[in-house]
């Protein structure tokens, strides 16, 4: 087996295959599938993933692997298979799929460093190499005569650990610790022989006689009111010794987390968890759809199911959709399972992510709570996978590989023969339809655990408000209720489905709208910087005082953004303290948690925010929820707009009256008669599902068909149209009559970053070879990819803009 099959890190159609490389003698004992290597590729050297080994090749002249980047595989056997499946499924490159599974640190350029972990004697060669040091560079190993197999054995035995030193130094954090260097009776002897004037040294020795356990140097200095000079003197006398110990960066304060015990389940929860527990015990795969209204206790079911899994010595993955949700979820899971939990989401620094990934990799934790990418956690004995708020579009990755975390979860669930739970108060139509057809097993929770009623919902017609002369963004009833709520000392959540100050800037004289010069989209006004920004390409410019077209000074903001609502609130309710949560206020690390903690501590009366506050938040004192622009999503060119509106309104309504105080919800809309708004106000998911399914059937949209979207992008408008036409023509030749191909049509936003975008939509039911047909249709144009031409394929489009 002296030949390695390698996928090289060159994302291009021509090289999307394995290449054979000879394994040099020095690597033959240690090279395994799942490791990363450096290989010569043409004139350059590139990174690659070893996906297998072989004893023969179809080629005569093979080049050697130059370097091994890992001593233990970073991808498990399962993840190697999963990556291949993922690339096929999403019509993307193998290397892109493998890269998506690893933390950022393992994609950067870095050096390696070896740390000695054991105080026992190691192999003679290793002892000579370390020469009494705790750390050595990997270069020293390469230059020595030691066999890498010996080194690998020491790593597997836990005697040595490899650290990746990224240029930004994000990988490790250390503390200095102090411990006794002699037995206690010898310390006692030294203590008695010490000069009475050496009070600080005597105090330190006395500490170790009473408590011989290692202690952080900083803590010891603080306890004994002394300095590092005292420590140095005692080290020189060989009475104590100091050493550096790596600690994991902990993004969460474990001391602030209160341990919890399992709660008594209601009858409905009991009925929902029994079949899940049965599958865990039998180690059988099944997909469960847990359809539970907000506050019905879905999280407790997750926690108790995981308890069974850990009891079996297995592991669990829990996915949550938003960073804003993560702090509360993490508290619940850490509260129940303590240090067995690792956390994974995009707001962590690279170093924190790397630490969390290594905890999983080293089998130091059994539960991962995280956003989408946590689905690739390198566990090898999974007992359950849970996707909370399964309807959320954040589970779909919008760049290559364009996977949906739900599909990956089900694939991993099949591999590990374990159950997958999809939980939501408003499941996607696709999931609920599968449950209705008994492809998934459905469990329904339609009562809150505290038996409290869902909050009353009142729909306010903003057209009538306008006729009555109310031109503000708050209806009279909402203003009245907000005043009452603040008087009672209770809290309010206000949802606005936008960010920024206002949606666009328009001249009232000539109708001119300020657009981005690089994208076909109106610029958004941000008041704190007095700038207009494009939310697609980040272009920005100063707000003009006069209309660039007719020079009129009647240029005004239109629409409503969170900043503008905040300003209006302070005028309307000067006594109210407002916390605003949107993309602009939560850019900084830890901002979500900080703002939510302030609100939980009642430092503000009103939490005003975008979609990120609509779900998962649980505050006992919130009794009023207001939705300011309920229909802002209804008019987007997206067949899911009614479904998204229904989900958002139902979710945000569930934030009120979750505990002892009754709640109420006020929805402001210009289309009060729309079925999604009416049925959301009645919390009637089943009626909404049936109504929406009839529409989807008549217009042939999912779940009645599958969709694929091909988008072609280029700086030349004519070329984009021509290439899209040719792709459509080829698809029509390859596909059967049942497959519908729509297009070419311009994308809803035709131009982004100075590039034109055209698309074609494919609707198919059972086309098994659809991916093969798509690859054949776009193949002739793939070689032009480098010349400003981009062709992207999305096999499950959620973003139709």
N, C-alpha and C positions, 0 to 999 in steps of 0.2 A: 504493500500500500504506500508507494513512494510518490504518488501523484495527488495533488490537491485540486479539487473543483472550486473555483473562486468566482464570485460575482464582483466585478470591479465597480468602484465608485465613479462611474461616468454615466450620468443619466442621459442616454441617447438610444434611439431605436436600434442602431446597428450593433450596439454592444450589450443589448439586454439578454444575455445568455451567460452560461458558465464558461470559464477559460481554464485550461489545464496548466498547472505549474509543477515543476519538480520540487520535492521537499528535500532540502539539503540535509545531510547526515546529522548536523547538530540540532535540527528541529524534529527529527523523525520520531523520537520518543514522546514528544510533548504536544505536537500539533493535533488539534481536535476540531471537528465541525462546530461552528458557532463562534470561532475565534476570528479576530480581525488581523489582517496581515498587510505588509507593504510589498507590492509587486511591481516589476517593470512593465509598463504598458506603452508600447510605441516608444517615443523618445523620453517619456517622463515616468516618474514613479507615483503610483496611486495606492490608496487604501482599498482593501477588498474584504469580503466576508467569505470564509471557508464554509462551503455548504456540504462538502462530502469528500471522501478519499477513494482512490482507486489504484489498481496495480497496472492498468493499461490505458493507453490514450490512442486516439486516431491520428495524432500528429507525431512526427519524428523529432523535430527540434523544439524542445521545450526549454523555457527560461526558468531560472530558480526563484523561489520566494526569497526576498531580501531580508525581511525582518518580521518578527511576530510582535503584535501589539498587546496581546493578552496572554496570561498564563493559565487562565481558566476561561471557558467559553462565556461570552457576554450574551449570547442567544442560546436558549435551550433547544433541544431537538424539536419540541412542540412549536416554539416560536419560528424556527427555520421553516417548518411546513406551513405554518400560519402565514408567514410573509409571502411565500410562493402563492398560496391561495388568494391572499389579499391583492397581490399585484394583478393576478388573472381577473379577479372579481371587479376591480376598479379600473381596469385597462391602464395600468401604470407600470413603471419599471420596478424590477425586483429590488434594486438597491434603494430606491425611494421608500419602498415598504419596510425594508430592514432598518433604515435610518429612523423612520417614524417610531420605532420601538425603543430607541435608546435615549437616555437623557443628553442634553446639549453638551455637557462636559465631555462625553465620549465622542463627540463629533469635532472637537476643537483640536488645535495642534498642542501637543503637550510633551513633557518629559516624564519619565517614570522614576520613582524613588522606592527603595525597599526599606521596610521598617522591621526590626527584630521585635517579636512579641513575647518570646519565651526567655526565662532566665536559666532554663535547663540547658545542658550542652547539646549542640546540634551536630550535624555531620562535620567532620574535621575540616573539609575544604571550606565549608560555610563559616566555621569559626575563624579560620585564617582570613577569609574575605572581609568579615565584619570587624575583626581585630579590635574587639572591645567597644565598638560604636553601636549606637541604636539605629542609625540611618546611613544608607549608602546609595549612591546614584546607580541607575541601571547601566550606565556606560562602564562602570567598574566591573560589572558582571560580564559584559560583552568582551572586555579586554582580558579577563582572567581565563584560566584553563578549565574552570568548573563546568560540568555538564548542566545544561538547562533542565534536564530530567530531574537531577538532584534538587535543583531550585524549585521545580514544580511540586515535587513531593513535599518539600518543606512548607510550601504555600498551602497545599491541600491539608497538611497536618496542623495548620494554624500556627506554625512557628514564625512565619514571615508573612507580611502583608504588602501588596503592591499599591502604591498611591499614584494617581495621575496628577501631575503638576501642571495645571493649565496656566497659560501666560498671565491670565488675570488673577492667579493665585486664589481661585475660589474653592479649591477642593478640600482643604483640611483646616481644622481648628484645634489648637492644643491648650492644655493647662499643665502647669508644673505641679507635681505632687511630691510630698515628703513622706518617707517611711523610716522605721528604725533600721540600722545596719547591723545591729547585734541583738542577741537574745536578751530578754527582759532582765535576767539576773545580772548580766554584764552592764546593762544600763543603770541598774540600781547601784552597783559598785562604783561606776563612774560618777553617779550623782553624789554619793557620799564623799568621794575624793575631790570634788570640785570646790574651788575657792568660794566662800560665802558671798564674795563681792560679785561673782558672775551670776547675778540674779536672773537675767533674761535667759541665759543658757540653761540654768537649772530649771527654770519654768518650762522650757521646751522639752527637756528630757523627762521632767515629771509628767508632762502631758502624755508622752509616749509610753511611760511606765503604766499609766492608768488606762490609756486607749492606744494600743499598738497599731491600730488599723491605719493605712495610708490616708493622708488628708491633703487637700489642696493647699499649696504654699500660701496663697493669698488669705485663705480662711485662718490658717494657723497664725500668721502674722497679726491678723485682726484680733484673734482670741487672746494672744499673749502680749499684745501692745508692743511688738518689737519690730526689728527691721531685717532685711535679707542678710545683713552683716553677721547677725547671730547665727543664722542658718549656715552661712559659709564656714564660720569657725567650727561648728559642730561637724560639718561634712569633712573638714580637714582633719578632725580628730577621729574620723571613721566611726562616729556614733550614730549618725543618720545619713541617709542618702536621698538625693533628689532625682527625679526622672520626669520626662515629658509624657503625657498621655493624650491620645487623640480623643476629642469629644465630638459628638454629632451636634451640628447647629440645630437647635430646636426652635422652629418657627412658632411654637405654641408654649405658653407658660403652664407646665404641668402642675405647678403648685396651685394654680387658680382653678384646676379642674376637680369637681366634687365627684367622688366615686358613687355610682348608683347601683341599685339592685333591680332584678327583673320585677316588673309590675304584674299584678293579676290581670289576666286578659279577659275581655268581655266575651260573651257567647259568639258574637260575629268574628272577633279576632281569633278565637279558639278554632272555629270552623275553617277559617282561612289558613291557619298555620298547620293544621293536622296533615293535610296531603303533602305540604312542603317537607315537614319533618319525616314523613314516610319515605319520600324520595331521597332525602339525605341519608337516612338509615340504610336504604336499599342500594345506595350509590347508583341512582338512575337519573338520566337526563330528562328534564321536562321543562317547558317554558310556562310560567305562571303569570297571568295578568292580574295584578292586585288593583282592582278599581275601587278606591276608597275616597270618600269626600274629605275635604280638608278638615283635619282635627279628628279623624277616625282611628288614628293610632297605627298607621302603616310602619312608622319607624320602630315601634316596639316589636312588631312582627319581625322586622329585619334583624333586630338585636337578638331576639330569642332564637331565631333560626341559625344565626352565626354562632351562638353559644353551643348548639348541637354540633356544628361543623368543627369548632375548636376542640370540643370534647373528643371527636374522632381523630384528632391530630392533623386535621386538614386546614386549608387556608380560604380566605374570603376576599372578594373584590367588591367594593361598593362605589358606584359612580353617582356623583351629584352634578347638576348642570352648571351652576354659576359659582364664581368665586365668592359672591356675596352670601351664598348659602353655606359655604364650606365651614366658616368658624362655628356656627351653631351645630352643624352636623358633627364636626370634629369633637366638640365638647361632649356630645351625646355618646359617641363611640369610644372616646378616650375615657369618659366617665365610667363606661361599662367594662372596657377591656384594657385600660391603662396603657402600659408601654408596648403592648402587642400591636399597636396601631401605627402605621406609617401614613403620611399625608402627601398628596401629589396634586399640585395645581399650578397654573401659570403665574400666580402672584409670588411664588417663592423665588428666591434668588437662585442662580445656577448652582451655587454651593449647597444650598439647602436641598435642592432637587437631587443633587448627586448623593448627598448623605442619605436621603430617604430611599433612593433607589438601591444603595448599597445595603441598607438594612434588610430590604426585601431579598436582595441577591444573596446575602449571607445567612438567610433564614433566621434573622433576629426578630422578625415580626410575622404575624399570621393574618393581619387584616390591613388592607389598603383602602383608604377613603380618598377619592380624588376626582378630578374632572376627566374628560374624554380619554386622554392618553394613558390614564391609569389602567385601562383595559389590557395594556401590554405588560403589566407587572410580571416579572420573571418567576412566578410561583410554579412549582412542579407537582403540587398535590391539591388542586383546587376542589373545594367542597360546595361552594355556592358563589354565584355572581348576581349582584343586585343592581338594577338601574332605577334610581329614584327619579320621579318627574319624567317618566320615559318619553313624554310627548315633546320635550324641549328640543329645539332645532340645534342647540349647541353640541348635541351628540354627533352631529354630522360635520366632518372636516371639510372645509371649503377649498383646500388646496391639496395637491397630490401627496399621498394617495387619498382620493376622496371617499373615505370609508365612513360607514355609520357604526358607532360603537355597539349598537344593538346586534348587528349582524356578527361582529367579531365576538361578542359575548356568547351568542348562541353557538358559534363555531367552537369556541373554547369549552363551552358547557358540554357539547357532544364529545369532544376529545377526552374530557375528564370524567364523563358520566356523572354530571352534577346538575342540580336544578338552576334555572335562571329565573329571577323574579323581575318583572317589569311593573313598577308601581306608579300610579297617577290618579288624580281626581278627574282628569280630562284626557284619557288616553288618545293616541292618534287614531284616526279612523282605520288605518291599516291594521293596527294591533287589535282593536276591538272587533274588527271584521274577522280576523283570524281566530279570536276567542269564540265568536259567534259560530264559526265553522268547526269549532273544537280542535283546531290546530294547536291553540294554546289552551291552558286550563284557566277558567275565569273564577275569581273570588271577588265578591262584592261586599264592601263595608259602607252602608248608607246611613249609619248613625255615628255621631261624635262620641268619643269615649266617655265624656262627662254628661252625655245625654242632653246637652244644651241644643237648642234649635239653631239652625243656620241663621245668620243675621238677615233682617228684613231689607229688601232691595227696593229703592224708589228710582224710577227712570224720569229724568227731567228733560223736556223738549226745549232745546236751546233756541229753536225758532220762535216759540211762544215768548221766551224771555226777551228776545230782540224786539218783537212786536210791542211788548209792554214797556219798551224803552230802556231795558237793562243791557248796556253795551259792554259790561265787564266780562271777564272770563269765569266769574263765579255766579251761579244761579242764586236767587234770593234764598231758596230753601237751604242750600249748602252753606251760605254765609251764616244764616241763623243757627244751623246745627253746629257749625264750627265754634261759634261764640258760646253756645250752651256747653259743649264738650270741654272747652278750655276752662269755663267757670267751675265745672265739676272736678277739675284737676285730672281729667282723663286725656288720652292722646289720640292723634289723628294721623292717618296715612293718606297722602294724596298722590295719585298716579297720573303721570303725563307721559304719553308715549313718544317723547322726543327729547333731544338735548339741545344745548345752546340757548341763545336768547330768543330768537324767532326763526321761522323756517326759511324765509327769503326776504329780499329787499326789492321793492318795486317803486317806480315813479308814478305818482297818482295823476300826473298830467298826460304823459305819453304812453304809460303802460310798460316801460322798459323794465326788464328784470335782470339783475346782475348775475351773470353766469360765470362758471369757471372757464378760463381760456383753454384748459386742457381736457375738460370732461363736459359732456352735455348734461349738466345738472346745475341748479341754482345754488349760489353760495349761501352759507348759513352765517347769521350775524352772532358774534360772541361779544357781549357787552364789556366784560372785565378788561379785554385788550382793545376794544373798539375796532375789531378786525372782522373781515368776512373770511370764512374758511370753507374749503371743499372737504367733505368727509370721505371722499374717494381717493384723492391723490395728495392731500395735505397742503395744497396750494393755499396761500392766504395773502390778503391785501388790506390796506386801511379802508375803513368805511368812507365812501365819498360824501361830501356835504351837498353837492349838486348832481343832478342827473347827467351822466356822461353823454346821453343822447340829445337831450333838449335843453340842458343847463338849468332846468327848473330846480327850486329848492324843496319841492314837494316829494322828496325821496324818503320813503318810510319803510318800517319793518312790517311784515305781514305774518300771520300764523303765530303760534305761541310756543316758546321754548321754556325749559325749566328755570333758566336765569330770570326770565321775564315774569314767570309765575311767582318766583320767590320775591321779586321786587313788589309785585302787586299785593302779595300777602302781607308784607310789612306795612304797606299803606292801609290795607283793609283792616288788619288786626295788629296794631302796633304793639300790643302787649304779648303777642305770640313769639316764641323762639322757634326758628325754623332750621332744620338740618336738610341740606340738599344732597341727594345722592344721584350722580349721573357719571358719565365717562370722564367729564372734566374734573369732578371733585374726588374721584377715586383712583386717579392715575398713580399716586404714590403708594409705595409698599405699605401694607397694613392699614390703608385708609378705610377699607370696608369695615374691618373689625372695629376700628376706632370710632367711626361714625355710629355704627349700630350699638356699641357699648354706651355711647353718650345718650342715645335715644332710650336704651333699656334702663339707664340710671335716671331717667326723667329730666335730663338736662335740656330737653326741648319738648314743645307741645306738638309740633308737626314734623313728620318725616315726608319730605317731598322727593319724588324720584321717578326714574324711568323704569322700564320693565324689570330691572334687577331687584326692585323691592316687592314685586308682585307675588313672590312665592317663597315658601319655606320659612318665612320669618314668624316668630312666635312671641308676641309681647302681650302680657296679661292686661295691660292698661289701655290697649287700643280698642276703642269702642266705635269709632267712625272711620269709614273709608270713603274717599271721594275719587271718582274717575273723571278727569277733566275733558279728555278728547276721546271718547269711547270708539268713535268711528274712524279714527285716523288711519287704521290699517285696512278698513273695509274696501277702500277704493284703489288699492294697489293692484297692478296687473299680475295677480297670483291666485291660482285656483284654491289655495289654502287660506285665503284671507278671512273668510267667515269662520273657519275652524280656529285660526289663531286668535281672532277676536273673542270667540266663545271661551277659549282656554284662558286667555289673559283676564277676562272679566270674572270668570269663576274663581281663578286662583287669587286674585286680589281681594275679592269679596270674602274669601276665607281667612283674611288677616284680621277681621273684626270679631270681637266677642268670643275669643277662643277659650276664655277661662270663666270666671264667675260673673263678670259684667256683661249685660246683653249688648249686641252690636247692631249697627245699621250701616247700610251702603247707599250712596247716592251716585247714580251714573248719569253724567251729562252727555247728551248726544243730539246731533241734528237729524238722525234717522232712527227715531225711537221705535218705529214699526218693524225694523229689520229682525228677522227670525233669530239671528245669533244673539242679539242684545236681549230680546224678549225671553228666550229660553235660558240664557245665562242668569237672568234675574230670578228665574224660577228654579235654578240648579237642576234643570231637567236634561241630563246628558243623553238619556236613551232617545227622547223625542228629537233632540238635535241630531243625533247619529242617524236616525231613520230618515229625517228630512234631507240632511246633507247627502246621504247615500243615494237617494233618488236623483238628486241633481248630478252627482258624480257619474251615475250610471248613464243618464241621458247625454252627458257631454263627453263620456268616455275618458274619465280621469281615474287615478289610483283611488281605492284599491282594485277597481275593475280592470285596470291595465297597469303595466309597468311603464316607466318613462326613462328615456335616456336623452341627455342634452349634449349636443356637440357645439362648442363655441369656437369661432375662428377670429383671430385678432391680428391686425396689421396696420401699419401707418398709412398704407395706400387704400383708400376707400374702394376703388374699382377692383383691386386685387382681392380684397376680402370677399366681395360679392361673387367674383368669378370662382374662387376656390370653394366657397360654400356651395355654389351651384354644382360644381363638379362632384363634390362629396355626396350631395343629395342624389345626383344622377347615378353614381356608383351604388349607393345604398339601394335605390329602386331596382337595380339589376340583380343585386345579391339576395334581397329579402323576399319573403313570401307575400302573398296577396293580403294576408291578415294584418301584416305590419303596416302601420300608417306612418308616413314620413311627412312632417310639416316643415315648410321653409323652402329656401332660406328667407329668414326675416331679420330685420335689424334687432339687436338686443334692446330691451326697454330703455337702457341708457346706452345710446349708440357709441359714444366716445368716452374713453377713460384713459387718462395719462397720454393724450395725443394719439391714441390708437383706436381704430374703428373695430366694432364688434358685431359680427353676424352669427346667427345660430340656426340650427335645425333641431327639431324635437322628434323623437321616435317614440311611438306608442306601440307596445307589443304585449301579447298575452302569454304565449308558450314558446316564443322563439328561442330554442335551446342554443342556437349558434349565433345569437345576436352579437356577442362580443367578438366572435371571429369575423362576422360581416363588417362590424365597425372598424376593426383593425385593418381589414383589406381595403375598406373605403378610404381610410385616411393615409394608408401606407405610402402612396406616391408623393405625398407632400411632407412626410416626416423629415426628409433630408434637408428641407428648406427651413426647418425649425430655427436654425441659428440666424437666419437672415430676417429678423424682426417678425417672423411669422410664428404664431402660437396656435396650436390646436388643442383644446382641452375637452376631455370626455367626462361627463358626470353621469354615472349609471343610476343615481337616485337623487335628482336635483331637488334641493330645497330652496336655493337662492335662484330665482328666475330673473332677477334684475341684471 
